[in-house]
Amino acid sequence: MALVSQRTAGGRRRRHSGALLLLGPFFLLFAFTYVIPILYGFGLSLFRERYDGVGWEGPRRVFAGLHNYTRALTDQEFLVGTGRVLLYGLIYVPLLIALAAALALLLDSALTAARRFFHTVLFLPHIVPGLIAAIVWVYLYTPGLSPVIDGLESLGADVDLLNGAPLLFSLVNIAVWQSLGFNVVLIYVALQAVPRATVEAATLDGAGELRTALGVKLPQVFPAVMVATLFTIIGSLQLFTEPQIVQSSAESSVTSTWTPNMLAYSAAFNSNDYHYAATVSVLVAVLAGVLSFAVTTFANRRSAR
């Protein structure tokens, strides 16, 4: 009996050692690329630079406590920029997820032919670097350069896609065009795991393609849809590349502090205020964590029903 217990304990230790050996590289990489930078940024946000006397000796780092956070939470540029990003997310996230789910269900439908061709066509924009995609779209948005704008103006439509309310939709369009294919593939792969027997049973009960898609398939891939939603929310809070490129256009009203990430970039590399930049970055990370927790909680409660 004791020998059996020893063998069982030895087997458990070997399994645990094997698991640690396999998971170890991931946790090390995760720590060096996520945990340590976040802790370093938080530590940096607790200090500020101060000049003593006439400042000939340069700035001196002093402990600031929550001074930088108070400054950020009362900074009009940070608050307005955060509001813009949240409004952008309210438009971008539902639109992207709805389109991705609809296209994935369409590709999974028995009515769709040439699935591999459409997989490739939808995924191609995702492999285009965001910088290149933004430059192309800025060209298409700029009056006098864009054949699209010129065509609309010839029809009597006065469209300004780089200023005012249309600007937000222009940025949403860039992001949707680039990210749609990845999310379609993510949901489509989940659809392949839906039991064919369930689909066949719905068909035998008289359900059409639309009813089967919405009433049978979509609930089965709800976890995949929520994962796509989570990734999209986090990505929307990191809005930087598209408005940064749009800002380069002389026709655009985008400023260097238009989003929180742009504000952090400007503070770090234009004003050399790394402590305030770290503070803004930490607040964006906290906001992403809160929204991620809310989405995860909702998904878990929905799945538990």
Backbone torsions as a table, in degrees:
resi	resn	phi	psi	omega
1	MET	NA	-43.6	178.7
2	ALA	-63.8	-37.8	179.0
3	LEU	-63.8	-39.5	178.6
4	VAL	-64.8	-40.8	179.1
5	SER	-64.2	-40.5	179.2
6	GLN	-64.8	-42.2	178.5
7	ARG	-63.7	-40.4	178.3
8	THR	-63.1	-44.4	179.1
9	ALA	-64.5	-39.9	178.1
10	GLY	-64.0	-39.5	178.3
11	GLY	-64.8	-39.2	178.3
12	ARG	-65.4	-42.1	179.4
13	ARG	-62.9	-39.6	178.7
14	ARG	-65.3	-40.2	178.3
15	ARG	-64.3	-43.1	179.3
16	HIS	-64.7	-40.4	178.5
17	SER	-64.1	-40.8	178.0
18	GLY	-64.3	-40.7	178.6
19	ALA	-64.4	-43.2	178.6
20	LEU	-64.7	-36.6	179.5
21	LEU	-65.7	-37.4	-179.3
22	LEU	-78.4	-37.9	-177.0
23	LEU	-86.8	-18.1	-177.2
24	GLY	-54.9	-51.2	179.8
25	PRO	-57.4	-38.0	178.5
26	PHE	-63.1	-48.3	-177.8
27	PHE	-65.4	-35.2	176.7
28	LEU	-65.1	-46.0	179.3
29	LEU	-64.2	-40.9	179.0
30	PHE	-62.6	-41.4	-179.5
31	ALA	-65.3	-43.8	-175.8
32	PHE	-75.4	-27.5	-176.6
33	THR	-100.0	-18.2	-177.6
34	TYR	-124.4	-59.3	-171.9
35	VAL	-64.5	-52.8	-177.2
36	ILE	-63.6	-44.9	176.3
37	PRO	-60.1	-38.2	178.9
38	ILE	-65.3	-44.3	178.3
39	LEU	-64.1	-39.5	178.4
40	TYR	-65.2	-42.8	178.4
41	GLY	-63.3	-40.6	178.4
42	PHE	-64.4	-42.4	177.7
43	GLY	-63.1	-39.7	179.3
44	LEU	-64.9	-32.9	-177.5
45	SER	-71.4	-13.8	-178.9
46	LEU	-89.0	3.9	-179.6
47	PHE	-125.2	168.6	174.4
48	ARG	-151.5	163.9	179.0
49	GLU	-93.4	136.0	179.0
50	ARG	-134.4	138.4	178.0
51	TYR	-97.8	132.8	176.7
52	ASP	-103.6	140.5	178.8
53	GLY	64.1	-132.9	-179.9
54	VAL	-86.9	-5.5	174.5
55	GLY	84.7	16.2	-178.6
56	TRP	-68.8	-25.6	-179.0
57	GLU	-86.9	3.6	179.2
58	GLY	85.5	174.3	-177.8
59	PRO	-73.0	153.6	177.8
60	ARG	-120.7	132.8	-179.8
61	ARG	-77.7	127.4	179.6
62	VAL	-129.8	153.4	179.0
63	PHE	-71.2	130.2	-176.3
64	ALA	-114.2	-7.9	-178.2
65	GLY	63.2	-127.3	-178.5
66	LEU	-97.6	16.8	-178.1
67	HIS	-58.9	-45.0	-178.9
68	ASN	-65.3	-33.6	178.7
69	TYR	-70.9	-39.9	175.7
70	THR	-62.4	-40.5	178.4
71	ARG	-62.8	-44.2	-178.4
72	ALA	-66.4	-42.7	-176.2
73	LEU	-74.2	-8.2	173.8
74	THR	-114.5	5.2	179.9
75	ASP	-83.6	118.5	-177.6
76	GLN	-60.9	-37.2	-179.5
77	GLU	-65.4	-40.7	178.7
78	PHE	-67.5	-44.3	-177.4
79	LEU	-66.7	-44.0	179.2
80	VAL	-66.4	-41.2	178.3
81	GLY	-62.6	-40.7	177.7
82	THR	-64.5	-39.8	176.5
83	GLY	-61.6	-39.7	178.0
84	ARG	-62.5	-43.9	-178.2
85	VAL	-65.5	-40.5	178.9
86	LEU	-65.6	-40.1	176.6
87	LEU	-65.6	-40.7	175.3
88	TYR	-57.8	-44.5	-180.0
89	GLY	-65.5	-37.4	178.8
90	LEU	-62.5	-28.8	177.7
91	ILE	-87.8	-46.5	-170.8
92	TYR	-71.0	-47.4	-173.2
93	VAL	-63.6	-54.8	179.8
94	PRO	-61.5	-38.4	-179.1
95	LEU	-64.2	-46.8	-178.2
96	LEU	-64.2	-46.4	-177.4
97	ILE	-65.8	-40.6	179.2
98	ALA	-63.7	-45.4	179.0
99	LEU	-65.3	-42.1	-179.5
100	ALA	-63.2	-44.4	179.5
101	ALA	-64.9	-42.3	-179.5
102	ALA	-63.8	-44.7	-179.7
103	LEU	-68.8	-37.3	177.9
104	ALA	-64.3	-42.5	177.7
105	LEU	-65.9	-36.5	178.3
106	LEU	-66.2	-42.0	178.6
107	LEU	-65.8	-31.1	-179.6
108	ASP	-81.6	-10.9	-177.5
109	SER	-71.2	150.0	177.8
110	ALA	-69.2	-13.2	-178.6
111	LEU	-82.5	-12.5	-174.7
112	THR	-94.8	129.4	175.5
113	ALA	-107.9	168.2	177.3
114	ALA	54.8	49.5	-177.1
115	ARG	-61.9	-42.2	-177.3
116	ARG	-62.5	-37.4	178.4
117	PHE	-62.3	-46.2	-179.5
118	PHE	-69.5	-32.3	173.9
119	HIS	-57.3	-47.2	-177.8
120	THR	-65.6	-44.9	-178.3
121	VAL	-62.2	-42.5	-178.5
122	LEU	-71.7	-32.4	-175.5
123	PHE	-84.9	-21.1	-176.6
124	LEU	-54.9	-45.2	179.9
125	PRO	-59.6	-27.1	-178.1
126	HIS	-67.7	-27.8	-178.2
127	ILE	-87.0	-4.9	174.9
128	VAL	-79.9	126.5	179.0
129	PRO	-54.6	140.7	-178.2
130	GLY	-57.6	-34.4	179.2
131	LEU	-62.6	-46.3	-179.3
132	ILE	-65.9	-42.5	179.4
133	ALA	-61.6	-42.3	-179.9
134	ALA	-64.2	-40.0	179.1
135	ILE	-62.7	-43.2	179.6
136	VAL	-62.4	-43.9	-178.5
137	TRP	-69.8	-34.9	175.7
138	VAL	-61.7	-39.5	175.3
139	TYR	-59.4	-42.5	-179.1
140	LEU	-73.3	-17.4	179.7
141	TYR	-94.6	-13.5	-171.4
142	THR	-87.4	121.9	176.9
143	PRO	-61.8	141.6	-179.3
144	GLY	89.2	-19.2	177.3
145	LEU	-112.6	-37.5	-173.7
146	SER	-81.0	125.9	174.2
147	PRO	-67.1	-26.6	178.9
148	VAL	-67.8	-48.4	179.7
149	ILE	-64.4	-41.7	178.9
150	ASP	-61.7	-39.5	178.4
151	GLY	-65.7	-40.2	177.8
152	LEU	-66.7	-38.9	179.1
153	GLU	-67.4	-33.2	177.8
154	SER	-67.1	-22.9	177.4
155	LEU	-90.7	1.6	178.1
156	GLY	92.5	7.6	-179.8
157	ALA	-94.1	120.4	178.7
158	ASP	-94.1	100.1	-173.8
159	VAL	-117.1	129.4	174.9
160	ASP	-122.5	100.9	-174.8
161	LEU	-90.1	2.3	-176.8
162	LEU	-113.4	7.5	-179.4
163	ASN	-146.0	159.4	174.6
164	GLY	66.2	-153.7	-178.1
165	ALA	-62.6	-38.2	179.8
166	PRO	-61.6	-22.5	-178.1
167	LEU	-59.9	-42.1	-179.2
168	LEU	-63.2	-41.6	178.5
169	PHE	-68.8	-30.4	176.2
170	SER	-64.8	-41.4	178.3
171	LEU	-68.3	-39.1	177.1
172	VAL	-60.9	-41.2	-180.0
173	ASN	-61.6	-42.6	178.7
174	ILE	-60.8	-47.0	-176.5
175	ALA	-67.7	-40.4	179.3
176	VAL	-64.3	-45.4	-179.9
177	TRP	-57.3	-39.0	-175.4
178	GLN	-82.1	-34.6	-171.7
179	SER	-98.2	-10.4	-174.1
180	LEU	-60.4	-45.9	-175.0
181	GLY	-60.3	-42.2	180.0
182	PHE	-60.6	-44.8	-178.5
183	ASN	-70.9	-32.6	175.0
184	VAL	-62.1	-46.2	179.9
185	VAL	-63.6	-40.7	-180.0
186	LEU	-60.0	-46.4	-179.3
187	ILE	-74.2	-36.1	-179.9
188	TYR	-64.0	-40.0	177.5
189	VAL	-62.1	-39.8	177.2
190	ALA	-64.6	-34.5	178.7
191	LEU	-64.8	-27.9	179.9
192	GLN	-68.7	-18.5	179.4
193	ALA	-89.6	-5.2	177.7
194	VAL	-68.9	127.2	-178.3
195	PRO	-56.7	127.4	179.2
196	ARG	-64.0	-27.5	179.3
197	ALA	-63.6	-36.6	179.0
198	THR	-65.3	-42.0	179.3
199	VAL	-66.3	-42.4	179.5
200	GLU	-64.9	-36.4	178.2
201	ALA	-64.8	-40.5	177.7
202	ALA	-64.2	-39.2	178.9
203	THR	-65.0	-41.9	178.8
204	LEU	-65.5	-28.1	178.0
205	ASP	-78.8	-1.0	176.4
206	GLY	98.5	6.5	179.9
207	ALA	-74.5	134.6	177.1
208	GLY	-81.0	-177.8	-178.4
209	GLU	-60.7	-43.9	-178.0
210	LEU	-66.4	-45.6	-179.6
211	ARG	-65.7	-38.6	178.2
212	THR	-64.8	-41.7	-179.2
213	ALA	-64.1	-46.5	-175.3
214	LEU	-82.2	-33.3	-174.4
215	GLY	-95.8	-20.5	-176.6
216	VAL	-116.4	-56.0	-173.9
217	LYS	-71.7	-47.8	-175.2
218	LEU	-60.6	-44.1	176.2
219	PRO	-62.4	-29.2	-179.1
220	GLN	-70.6	-28.2	-177.8
221	VAL	-105.0	19.8	-179.9
222	PHE	-55.3	-43.1	178.1
223	PRO	-59.0	-40.0	178.6
224	ALA	-66.5	-37.9	177.1
225	VAL	-63.1	-39.8	-179.8
226	MET	-70.3	-34.3	174.9
227	VAL	-63.9	-44.2	177.2
228	ALA	-62.0	-39.5	177.8
229	THR	-63.1	-43.1	179.9
230	LEU	-62.0	-47.8	178.7
231	PHE	-60.9	-39.5	-177.4
232	THR	-68.8	-39.3	178.1
233	ILE	-62.9	-46.7	179.7
234	ILE	-61.9	-41.7	178.6
235	GLY	-64.7	-36.8	-179.5
236	SER	-67.1	-33.0	178.4
237	LEU	-70.8	-19.6	-179.7
238	GLN	-95.1	21.0	-177.7
239	LEU	-54.8	118.8	-178.2
240	PHE	-150.6	-55.3	-171.0
241	THR	-59.5	-49.4	-174.7
242	GLU	-62.2	-53.3	178.7
243	PRO	-66.9	-28.0	178.0
244	GLN	-64.7	-39.1	178.0
245	ILE	-74.8	-40.2	178.3
246	VAL	-60.7	-34.0	179.8
247	GLN	-59.8	-29.0	-178.3
248	SER	-69.6	-15.9	178.6
249	SER	-78.9	131.9	179.6
250	ALA	-66.4	-16.6	-178.3
251	GLU	-85.7	-8.9	-172.2
252	SER	-96.2	151.0	177.3
253	SER	-98.4	7.0	179.4
254	VAL	-67.2	132.7	179.3
255	THR	-104.8	175.0	-178.2
256	SER	-72.9	-6.8	178.8
257	THR	-122.3	29.8	-172.9
258	TRP	-67.7	-32.1	175.7
259	THR	-126.7	162.7	178.2
260	PRO	-57.6	-38.7	178.5
261	ASN	-66.4	-37.4	175.9
262	MET	-67.7	-36.5	176.2
263	LEU	-63.4	-43.3	178.7
264	ALA	-64.0	-42.1	178.4
265	TYR	-62.5	-44.6	-179.7
266	SER	-65.0	-40.8	-179.8
267	ALA	-65.1	-38.3	-176.7
268	ALA	-76.4	-45.7	-168.9
269	PHE	-105.2	-13.9	175.4
270	ASN	-103.1	-36.4	-178.4
271	SER	-107.7	-4.5	-178.2
272	ASN	57.0	28.7	178.2
273	ASP	-100.3	76.0	-175.3
274	TYR	-67.4	-29.3	-179.0
275	HIS	-68.1	-43.1	178.2
276	TYR	-69.8	-37.1	176.5
277	ALA	-60.9	-41.4	177.6
278	ALA	-64.6	-37.5	178.8
279	THR	-62.4	-46.9	178.6
280	VAL	-61.4	-41.0	179.7
281	SER	-63.9	-40.8	178.9
282	VAL	-65.0	-41.3	179.5
283	LEU	-65.1	-38.5	176.0
284	VAL	-64.3	-40.9	178.3
285	ALA	-64.1	-39.1	177.8
286	VAL	-64.8	-43.6	178.2
287	LEU	-61.5	-41.8	177.5
288	ALA	-63.3	-39.6	178.9
289	GLY	-65.0	-40.9	179.7
290	VAL	-65.0	-46.4	179.8
291	LEU	-66.6	-36.8	178.1
292	SER	-65.0	-41.5	178.0
293	PHE	-63.1	-41.1	179.8
294	ALA	-63.9	-43.9	179.9
295	VAL	-65.4	-42.8	-179.8
296	THR	-64.6	-41.4	178.2
297	THR	-62.9	-44.4	178.7
298	PHE	-62.2	-43.1	-179.6
299	ALA	-63.3	-41.8	-179.9
300	ASN	-65.2	-41.7	178.8
301	ARG	-66.8	-38.8	178.7
302	ARG	-66.4	-38.2	-178.8
303	SER	-73.6	-27.2	-177.2
304	ALA	-75.7	-13.9	-178.8
305	ARG	-73.6	NA	NA
